[in-house]
Amino acid sequence: MQRVNSAFQYCDQLVRDFEKVIKKPILNKSSVYYTGVDLGTAYIVLAVLDENYQPVAGAYRFASVVKDGMVVDYIGAIRIVKELKQELEQKLGTELIYAAAALPPGTFSLDSGAIKHVVQGAGFEITNLLDEPTAANAALKIKDGAIVDIGGGTTGISILKEGKVIYVADEATGGTHFSLVIAGAYKLSFDQADQYKRDFKNHRELIPVLRPVIEKVSSIISRHVTKHQVKEIYLVGGTCCLEGIEDIIAKQTNLPTYKPQNPMFVTPLGIALNC
Ligand code: ATP
């Protein structure tokens, strides 16, 4: 795995702390709590930070309420966010009031209203609605390069120069396609294939099977980054949990490619940091 020694220190620590509080929330009587709501194609994630922006609780659920960044099951989305909110409130013994949410790059004008109404419909007061790359970069803290977010339904490509997002694109290839490839190759249902893919024990075996689809994602990335003289790629999103994906992307794009320890929770935590 290619990594920068210090670049991800803050991000890795934040994610490690978050993984701990998902299992065991911290009851610390903060004066205020900030919740990041990440509505994804595959997962809905809630990340709760305290007044010092430290993770205190988190929860996530597999859901099919969003497709390619658009809310397709509005009522289902509200119900799940509400249930996760209540679950976390019970654990923390406090009401969660403030939340921020994010949208995939390029979908702001299309769907910001729906995402906002889901978060409000679940009982939150929304304090910020931002784009996913800006959210992810609150945790990554990158100045120059491309943040590539390979999620469930899509791959988001965001190019940063001097800390500012200067270019975004969202392409309809993501982890769902990886699961479809596995389902076909192993004669499994989609859910079985997705589960098989998420098990780290299977990654080494799966890389050759998934190589063509990873190469396709790499060619999509190349198409966007070559126009902007990008020197480095930073991977986030659940699909980048796949061990070895970074090496194929680095080889195909011919660019140094880095990923934090757990790329899946970077965006939800970044959203909470922007609450
Ligand atoms: P999108 O960003 O497309 O709206 P999302 O926010 O739900 O979707 P993520 O939560 O970042 O996306 O990633 C979900 C994808 O990550 C799914 O396809 C899931 O199967 C995959 N995934 C999750 N964990 C792992 C893992 N350990 N190994 C491989 N893939 C994983």
Boltz pocket constraint, residues with backbone or C-beta under 6 A from the ligand:
constraints:
  - pocket:
      binder: B
      contacts: [[A, 38], [A, 39], [A, 40], [A, 41], [A, 42], [A, 43], [A, 44], [A, 66], [A, 68], [A, 69], [A, 149], [A, 150], [A, 151], [A, 152], [A, 153], [A, 154], [A, 155], [A, 174], [A, 175], [A, 176], [A, 179], [A, 194], [A, 197], [A, 198], [A, 199], [A, 200], [A, 236], [A, 237], [A, 238], [A, 239], [A, 240], [A, 241], [A, 242], [A, 263], [A, 264]]
      max_distance: 6.0
